[in-house]
């Protein structure tokens, strides 16, 4: 999605885990799960627009998931 204005903000509902298979930092895996409808830009109008896009997508429980395997020191 391309925005005509800059959108900055936070998500109020999210969870993250960082796990390591050993003491070696390269075995680290970061998983982040974000509840998209918890967006908070500080602007009710922008939040409403972003949330309406979610409703139009037909998803009741839309989440973003990021998975980052492998870290370097």
FIKOLZA-1660 file (N, C-alpha, C; in steps of 0.1 Angstrom, whole numbers, plus 5000, padded with zeros to 4 digits):
% residues 73
   i   px   py   pz ch aa at
   1 5008 4988 5000  A  X  N
   1 5000 5000 5000  A  X CA
   1 5009 5012 5000  A  X  C
   2 5006 5022 4992  A  X  N
   2 5013 5034 4991  A  X CA
   2 5005 5046 4997  A  X  C
   3 5010 5053 5006  A  X  N
   3 5003 5064 5013  A  X CA
   3 5007 5077 5007  A  X  C
   4 4997 5086 5006  A  X  N
   4 5000 5100 5001  A  X CA
   4 5006 5109 5012  A  X  C
   5 5005 5105 5024  A  X  N
   5 5011 5112 5035  A  X CA
   5 5019 5102 5044  A  X  C
   6 5029 5108 5051  A  X  N
   6 5037 5099 5060  A  X CA
   6 5028 5094 5071  A  X  C
   7 5030 5081 5074  A  X  N
   7 5022 5075 5086  A  X CA
   7 5033 5069 5095  A  X  C
   8 5033 5074 5107  A  X  N
   8 5041 5069 5118  A  X CA
   8 5033 5066 5130  A  X  C
   9 5037 5056 5137  A  X  N
   9 5029 5052 5149  A  X CA
   9 5034 5040 5155  A  X  C
  10 5025 5034 5163  A  X  N
  10 5029 5022 5171  A  X CA
  10 5017 5012 5170  A  X  C
  11 5019 5000 5174  A  X  N
  11 5009 4990 5176  A  X CA
  11 5008 4987 5191  A  X  C
  12 4996 4988 5196  A  X  N
  12 4994 4986 5210  A  X CA
  12 4994 4971 5214  A  X  C
  13 4990 4962 5205  A  X  N
  13 4990 4948 5208  A  X CA
  13 5000 4941 5200  A  X  C
  14 5010 4935 5206  A  X  N
  14 5020 4927 5199  A  X CA
  14 5027 4918 5209  A  X  C
  15 5034 4908 5203  A  X  N
  15 5041 4899 5211  A  X CA
  15 5054 4895 5204  A  X  C
  16 5064 4893 5211  A  X  N
  16 5077 4889 5205  A  X CA
  16 5084 4879 5213  A  X  C
  17 5091 4870 5206  A  X  N
  17 5099 4861 5213  A  X CA
  17 5113 4860 5207  A  X  C
  18 5123 4859 5215  A  X  N
  18 5137 4858 5210  A  X CA
  18 5142 4845 5216  A  X  C
  19 5145 4835 5208  A  X  N
  19 5150 4823 5213  A  X CA
  19 5163 4819 5207  A  X  C
  20 5171 4812 5215  A  X  N
  20 5184 4807 5210  A  X CA
  20 5185 4792 5212  A  X  C
  21 5190 4785 5202  A  X  N
  21 5191 4770 5203  A  X CA
  21 5204 4766 5211  A  X  C
  22 5213 4776 5213  A  X  N
  22 5225 4774 5221  A  X CA
  22 5231 4787 5225  A  X  C
  23 5242 4788 5231  A  X  N
  23 5248 4800 5235  A  X CA
  23 5254 4808 5223  A  X  C
  24 5254 4802 5211  A  X  N
  24 5259 4808 5199  A  X CA
  24 5249 4818 5194  A  X  C
  25 5253 4831 5193  A  X  N
  25 5243 4842 5189  A  X CA
  25 5237 4839 5176  A  X  C
  26 5244 4832 5167  A  X  N
  26 5239 4830 5153  A  X CA
  26 5227 4820 5153  A  X  C
  27 5224 4814 5164  A  X  N
  27 5212 4805 5165  A  X CA
  27 5200 4812 5169  A  X  C
  28 5201 4825 5171  A  X  N
  28 5189 4833 5176  A  X CA
  28 5178 4834 5165  A  X  C
  29 5166 4833 5170  A  X  N
  29 5154 4835 5161  A  X CA
  29 5145 4845 5168  A  X  C
  30 5141 4856 5161  A  X  N
  30 5132 4866 5166  A  X CA
  30 5119 4864 5158  A  X  C
  31 5108 4862 5166  A  X  N
  31 5094 4861 5160  A  X CA
  31 5086 4873 5166  A  X  C
  32 5080 4880 5157  A  X  N
  32 5071 4892 5162  A  X CA
  32 5057 4890 5156  A  X  C
  33 5047 4891 5164  A  X  N
  33 5033 4890 5160  A  X CA
  33 5026 4903 5164  A  X  C
  34 5020 4910 5154  A  X  N
  34 5014 4923 5156  A  X CA
  34 4999 4922 5153  A  X  C
  35 4991 4927 5162  A  X  N
  35 4976 4928 5160  A  X CA
  35 4974 4941 5152  A  X  C
  36 4971 4939 5139  A  X  N
  36 4971 4951 5130  A  X CA
  36 4961 4961 5134  A  X  C
  37 4949 4957 5139  A  X  N
  37 4939 4967 5143  A  X CA
  37 4942 4975 5156  A  X  C
  38 4954 4972 5162  A  X  N
  38 4958 4980 5174  A  X CA
  38 4967 4992 5170  A  X  C
  39 4966 4995 5157  A  X  N
  39 4974 5007 5152  A  X CA
  39 4971 5019 5160  A  X  C
  40 4981 5027 5163  A  X  N
  40 4980 5040 5170  A  X CA
  40 4989 5050 5164  A  X  C
  41 4984 5058 5155  A  X  N
  41 4992 5068 5149  A  X CA
  41 4992 5082 5156  A  X  C
  42 4983 5083 5166  A  X  N
  42 4981 5096 5173  A  X CA
  42 4970 5104 5165  A  X  C
  43 4965 5099 5154  A  X  N
  43 4955 5106 5147  A  X CA
  43 4943 5096 5145  A  X  C
  44 4932 5100 5151  A  X  N
  44 4920 5092 5150  A  X CA
  44 4916 5090 5135  A  X  C
  45 4918 5100 5127  A  X  N
  45 4914 5099 5113  A  X CA
  45 4923 5089 5106  A  X  C
  46 4936 5089 5108  A  X  N
  46 4945 5079 5101  A  X CA
  46 4942 5065 5107  A  X  C
  47 4941 5064 5120  A  X  N
  47 4938 5051 5126  A  X CA
  47 4925 5045 5119  A  X  C
  48 4915 5053 5118  A  X  N
  48 4902 5049 5113  A  X CA
  48 4904 5044 5098  A  X  C
  49 4911 5052 5091  A  X  N
  49 4914 5048 5077  A  X CA
  49 4921 5034 5076  A  X  C
  50 4931 5033 5084  A  X  N
  50 4939 5020 5083  A  X CA
  50 4930 5008 5088  A  X  C
  51 4922 5011 5098  A  X  N
  51 4913 5000 5103  A  X CA
  51 4902 4997 5093  A  X  C
  52 4898 5007 5086  A  X  N
  52 4887 5004 5076  A  X CA
  52 4893 4996 5064  A  X  C
  53 4906 4998 5061  A  X  N
  53 4912 4989 5051  A  X CA
  53 4912 4975 5055  A  X  C
  54 4915 4973 5068  A  X  N
  54 4915 4959 5074  A  X CA
  54 4901 4953 5072  A  X  C
  55 4891 4961 5076  A  X  N
  55 4877 4955 5075  A  X CA
  55 4873 4952 5061  A  X  C
  56 4877 4960 5051  A  X  N
  56 4874 4958 5037  A  X CA
  56 4881 4945 5032  A  X  C
  57 4893 4942 5039  A  X  N
  57 4900 4930 5034  A  X CA
  57 4892 4917 5038  A  X  C
  58 4882 4918 5047  A  X  N
  58 4874 4907 5051  A  X CA
  58 4880 4899 5062  A  X  C
  59 4891 4904 5068  A  X  N
  59 4898 4897 5079  A  X CA
  59 4893 4903 5092  A  X  C
  60 4888 4895 5101  A  X  N
  60 4884 4899 5114  A  X CA
  60 4897 4900 5123  A  X  C
  61 4906 4891 5121  A  X  N
  61 4918 4890 5130  A  X CA
  61 4930 4891 5122  A  X  C
  62 4934 4902 5116  A  X  N
  62 4945 4904 5108  A  X CA
  62 4958 4906 5116  A  X  C
  63 4968 4898 5113  A  X  N
  63 4980 4899 5121  A  X CA
  63 4992 4899 5111  A  X  C
  64 5002 4907 5115  A  X  N
  64 5015 4906 5107  A  X CA
  64 5024 4898 5115  A  X  C
  65 5032 4889 5109  A  X  N
  65 5041 4881 5115  A  X CA
  65 5055 4883 5109  A  X  C
  66 5065 4885 5117  A  X  N
  66 5079 4886 5112  A  X CA
  66 5087 4875 5118  A  X  C
  67 5095 4869 5110  A  X  N
  67 5104 4858 5115  A  X CA
  67 5118 4861 5110  A  X  C
  68 5127 4863 5120  A  X  N
  68 5141 4866 5116  A  X CA
  68 5150 4856 5121  A  X  C
  69 5154 4846 5113  A  X  N
  69 5163 4836 5117  A  X CA
  69 5178 4842 5116  A  X  C
  70 5186 4837 5124  A  X  N
  70 5201 4840 5124  A  X CA
  70 5204 4855 5127  A  X  C
  71 5213 4856 5136  A  X  N
  71 5218 4869 5140  A  X CA
  71 5233 4869 5139  A  X  C
  72 5239 4880 5138  A  X  N
  72 5254 4882 5138  A  X CA
  72 5258 4891 5149  A  X  C
  73 5269 4888 5155  A  X  N
  73 5274 4896 5165  A  X CA
  73 5284 4907 5160  A  X  C
% end
